[in-house]
Amino acid sequence: KQLYEGRVREAVVSTQSTGVDVMQVLQYGVIAGLQLLLILVDITLNTASEHFRSDVLILLVLYIVQDVCLVLALIVLFLVFFNTYVFKAGFVSILIRKFIATIVVTIIYLALCLGLHVWAMKLRWGRGEDYYIWDEGKDGFLILYVCQRAGSVLYYFFYKRTTLRLGDPNYYKDSVLLRQH
């Protein structure tokens, strides 16, 4: 308990010297944890969807949960943007310029996931458990599958990088960075 209180005191002192509120630090930790949890859920669902490919109903639920988590991740990202001092000061173009890659990659990845999920369910629905969708020579489906998996790696990289970059205290207070623009 004393160690915990000492660390909290150190965090308070360090945040007071930088001009960042303790509540902002705690809030960032919670939101960053949520964002990283959403990435972990997406990785898990991408993996689990291959293990449950024979049960169409479970697969449908997994796909819906994954798509909802992606939409939620995009909403959380924009809420973090809206919470920054840069946004509140009206310099939205700075945020867009710095994080456009993440926004675009996230939207493209969501579109790839939706397309793959709809196509996979169309191929699997109403077929037997032993039905194997790769036997039909669906080259377009294979290309979409590979693009979605490759896009997932880009999504994880950019989303995590943005989560960590938004932890910079300069986004939450008036700073030299903001005055230069």
C-alpha positions as CSV (number, residue, x, y, z in Angstrom):
1,K,0.0,0.0,0.0
2,Q,2.8,2.4,0.8
3,L,4.5,1.6,-2.5
4,Y,1.3,2.3,-4.3
5,E,0.8,5.6,-2.5
6,G,4.4,6.6,-3.2
7,R,3.9,5.9,-7.0
8,V,0.7,7.9,-7.0
9,R,2.5,10.8,-5.3
10,E,5.3,10.6,-7.8
11,A,2.8,10.6,-10.7
12,V,1.0,13.7,-9.2
13,V,4.3,15.6,-8.8
14,S,5.5,14.7,-12.3
15,T,2.1,15.7,-13.8
16,Q,2.0,18.9,-11.9
17,S,5.4,19.9,-13.2
18,T,4.3,19.3,-16.8
19,G,1.0,21.0,-16.4
20,V,-1.1,17.9,-17.1
21,D,-4.0,17.1,-14.7
22,V,-3.9,13.8,-12.8
23,M,-7.4,13.0,-14.1
24,Q,-6.2,13.3,-17.6
25,V,-3.4,10.8,-17.0
26,L,-5.8,8.3,-15.4
27,Q,-8.4,8.9,-18.2
28,Y,-5.7,8.3,-20.8
29,G,-4.7,5.1,-19.1
30,V,-8.3,3.8,-19.1
31,I,-8.9,4.8,-22.7
32,A,-5.6,3.4,-24.0
33,G,-6.4,0.2,-22.2
34,L,-9.8,0.0,-23.9
35,Q,-8.2,0.7,-27.3
36,L,-5.6,-2.0,-26.8
37,L,-8.3,-4.4,-25.6
38,L,-10.2,-3.7,-28.8
39,I,-7.1,-4.7,-30.8
40,L,-6.7,-7.9,-28.7
41,V,-10.4,-8.7,-29.3
42,D,-9.9,-8.3,-33.0
43,I,-6.8,-10.5,-33.1
44,T,-8.7,-13.2,-31.1
45,L,-11.7,-13.1,-33.3
46,N,-9.6,-13.3,-36.5
47,T,-8.0,-16.4,-35.1
48,A,-11.2,-17.9,-33.6
49,S,-13.1,-17.5,-36.8
50,E,-10.9,-20.1,-38.4
51,H,-11.5,-22.6,-35.6
52,F,-15.3,-22.2,-35.7
53,R,-15.7,-22.3,-39.5
54,S,-17.9,-25.4,-39.4
55,D,-20.5,-23.9,-37.1
56,V,-22.2,-21.1,-39.1
57,L,-24.2,-19.6,-36.3
58,I,-21.2,-19.2,-34.0
59,L,-19.2,-17.8,-37.0
60,L,-22.0,-15.3,-37.6
61,V,-21.9,-14.1,-34.0
62,L,-18.1,-13.8,-34.1
63,Y,-18.3,-11.7,-37.3
64,I,-20.9,-9.4,-35.8
65,V,-18.9,-8.9,-32.6
66,Q,-15.7,-8.2,-34.6
67,D,-17.4,-5.6,-36.8
68,V,-19.0,-4.0,-33.8
69,C,-15.6,-3.8,-32.1
70,L,-14.1,-2.2,-35.2
71,V,-16.8,0.5,-35.3
72,L,-16.4,1.0,-31.5
73,A,-12.6,1.4,-32.0
74,L,-13.2,4.1,-34.7
75,I,-15.7,5.9,-32.3
76,V,-13.2,5.7,-29.4
77,L,-10.5,7.1,-31.7
78,F,-12.6,10.1,-32.6
79,L,-13.7,10.6,-29.0
80,V,-10.0,10.8,-28.0
81,F,-9.4,13.3,-30.8
82,F,-12.4,15.4,-29.6
83,N,-10.9,15.4,-26.1
84,T,-7.6,17.0,-27.1
85,Y,-6.8,20.7,-26.6
86,V,-5.8,20.8,-30.2
87,F,-9.3,19.9,-31.3
88,K,-10.9,22.2,-28.7
89,A,-8.8,25.1,-29.9
90,G,-10.1,24.5,-33.5
91,F,-7.0,23.1,-35.1
92,V,-8.7,20.0,-36.4
93,S,-6.5,20.0,-39.5
94,I,-3.4,19.3,-37.3
95,L,-5.0,16.2,-35.9
96,I,-6.2,15.0,-39.3
97,R,-2.8,15.6,-40.9
98,K,-1.0,13.7,-38.1
99,F,-3.4,10.8,-37.9
100,I,-4.9,10.5,-41.5
101,A,-3.1,7.2,-42.1
102,T,-4.7,5.6,-39.0
103,I,-8.2,6.9,-40.0
104,V,-7.9,5.7,-43.6
105,V,-6.4,2.3,-42.6
106,T,-9.1,1.7,-40.0
107,I,-11.9,2.5,-42.5
108,I,-10.4,0.3,-45.2
109,Y,-9.9,-2.5,-42.7
110,L,-13.5,-2.2,-41.6
111,A,-14.6,-2.4,-45.2
112,L,-12.4,-5.4,-45.9
113,C,-13.8,-7.2,-42.8
114,L,-17.4,-6.5,-43.7
115,G,-16.8,-7.7,-47.3
116,L,-15.0,-10.9,-46.1
117,H,-17.6,-11.6,-43.5
118,V,-20.6,-11.2,-45.9
119,W,-18.9,-13.3,-48.6
120,A,-17.9,-16.0,-46.2
121,M,-21.4,-16.2,-44.7
122,K,-22.9,-16.3,-48.2
123,L,-20.6,-19.2,-49.1
124,R,-21.1,-21.2,-45.9
125,W,-24.8,-20.5,-45.0
126,G,-27.1,-23.5,-45.6
127,R,-24.2,-25.9,-46.5
128,G,-23.2,-28.9,-44.5
129,E,-20.5,-28.9,-41.8
130,D,-18.1,-30.7,-44.0
131,Y,-18.4,-28.0,-46.7
132,Y,-15.0,-26.5,-47.5
133,I,-15.2,-23.1,-49.2
134,W,-11.7,-23.2,-50.7
135,D,-12.6,-26.1,-53.0
136,E,-14.7,-24.0,-55.3
137,G,-11.8,-22.1,-56.8
138,K,-13.1,-18.7,-55.5
139,D,-10.0,-16.6,-56.4
140,G,-11.7,-13.4,-55.5
141,F,-12.5,-14.7,-52.0
142,L,-8.9,-15.8,-51.6
143,I,-7.7,-12.4,-52.6
144,L,-10.1,-10.7,-50.2
145,Y,-9.1,-13.0,-47.4
146,V,-5.4,-12.3,-47.9
147,C,-6.0,-8.5,-48.2
148,Q,-8.1,-8.6,-45.0
149,R,-5.4,-10.5,-43.1
150,A,-2.6,-8.2,-44.4
151,G,-4.8,-5.2,-43.6
152,S,-5.3,-6.4,-40.0
153,V,-1.5,-6.1,-39.5
154,L,-1.5,-2.5,-40.8
155,Y,-4.6,-1.7,-38.7
156,Y,-2.9,-3.1,-35.5
157,F,0.2,-1.1,-36.2
158,F,-1.4,2.2,-37.0
159,Y,-4.1,2.0,-34.3
160,K,-1.6,1.1,-31.6
161,R,0.8,3.8,-32.7
162,T,-1.9,6.4,-32.6
163,T,-3.0,5.3,-29.2
164,L,0.5,5.7,-27.9
165,R,1.1,9.0,-29.7
166,L,-2.1,10.5,-28.3
167,G,-0.6,10.0,-24.8
168,D,1.6,13.0,-25.5
169,P,0.7,15.7,-23.0
170,N,1.2,18.4,-25.7
171,Y,-2.1,17.4,-27.2
172,Y,-4.0,18.2,-24.0
173,K,-2.6,21.7,-23.2
174,D,-1.4,24.8,-24.9
175,S,2.1,24.1,-26.2
176,V,4.8,25.2,-28.5
177,L,3.6,22.6,-31.0
178,L,0.3,24.2,-31.2
179,R,1.7,27.7,-31.5
180,Q,3.9,26.8,-34.4
181,H,0.8,26.0,-36.5
